Amino acid sequence: MAGQRIYEVMFIVDPDAVADDVTKLSETLQQTITDLGGAITKNEDMGRRTLAYPIGRKTEGHYVLFEIEGSGREIAELERRMRVNDQVLRYITVRVDEDRQRAEKFKTKRAKKATRRSGGGFAAAKAAAAAKAAEEAGEA
């Protein structure tokens, strides 16, 4: 899966939609992603929440978050389907794999610096173990 990227897609569904409609919409979008070769690693239904600003005279919305692993083709089709669906008030897609790799790199650097600063002992062993775990998590 070297060419796979990780995306987070959050969309807000009209609060007037019944819970069954939200579930059905979510399942339809998930099916679209899997049909195009993507994989959903996380699906979180965050429920009804107050919007930061009114959208079309609505002050609440039903939030849903997907974490998707794919090539990018799936994202284009997913966004197209959300754009034409009247139930979806807003959506946003963010590519997160590069940011996560950068964060892991900084975490490893901090652990190595902590090891050098402390000069040994329990803290150094703990920092080294954390760095090793971060490296292994990055490979997985």
PEFENVEN-V400280 format. One record per residue. OMEGA is omega as a letter, one per 30 degrees, with the letter a starting at -180 (NA if undefined). BURIAL is + if it has 9 or more other C-alpha atoms within 8 Angstrom, else -. Layout:
# PEFENVEN-V400280
{{OMEGA & BURIAL} {OMEGA & BURIAL}}
This chain:
# PEFENVEN-V400280
{{a & -} {a & -} {a & -} {l & -} {a & +} {a & +} {l & +} {l & +} {l & +} {l & +} {a & +} {a & +} {l & +} {a & +} {l & +} {l & -} {l & +} {a & -} {l & -} {l & -} {l & -} {l & +} {a & -} {l & -} {l & -} {l & +} {l & -} {l & -} {l & +} {l & +} {l & -} {a & +} {a & +} {l & +} {a & -} {l & -} {l & -} {l & +} {l & +} {a & +} {a & -} {l & -} {a & +} {l & -} {a & -} {l & -} {a & -} {l & +} {l & -} {l & -} {l & +} {l & -} {a & -} {l & +} {a & -} {a & -} {l & -} {l & +} {l & +} {l & +} {l & +} {a & +} {l & +} {a & +} {l & +} {l & +} {a & +} {l & +} {a & +} {a & +} {a & +} {l & -} {a & -} {a & +} {l & +} {l & -} {l & +} {l & +} {l & +} {a & -} {l & -} {a & +} {a & -} {a & -} {a & -} {a & -} {a & -} {l & +} {a & +} {l & -} {l & +} {l & -} {a & +} {l & -} {a & +} {a & +} {a & +} {l & -} {l & -} {l & -} {l & +} {l & -} {l & -} {l & +} {l & -} {l & -} {l & +} {l & +} {l & -} {a & -} {l & +} {l & +} {l & -} {l & +} {a & +} {a & +} {a & -} {l & +} {l & -} {l & +} {a & -} {a & -} {l & +} {l & +} {l & +} {l & -} {l & +} {l & +} {l & -} {l & +} {l & +} {l & -} {l & -} {l & +} {l & +} {l & -} {l & -} {l & -} {a & -} {NA & -}}
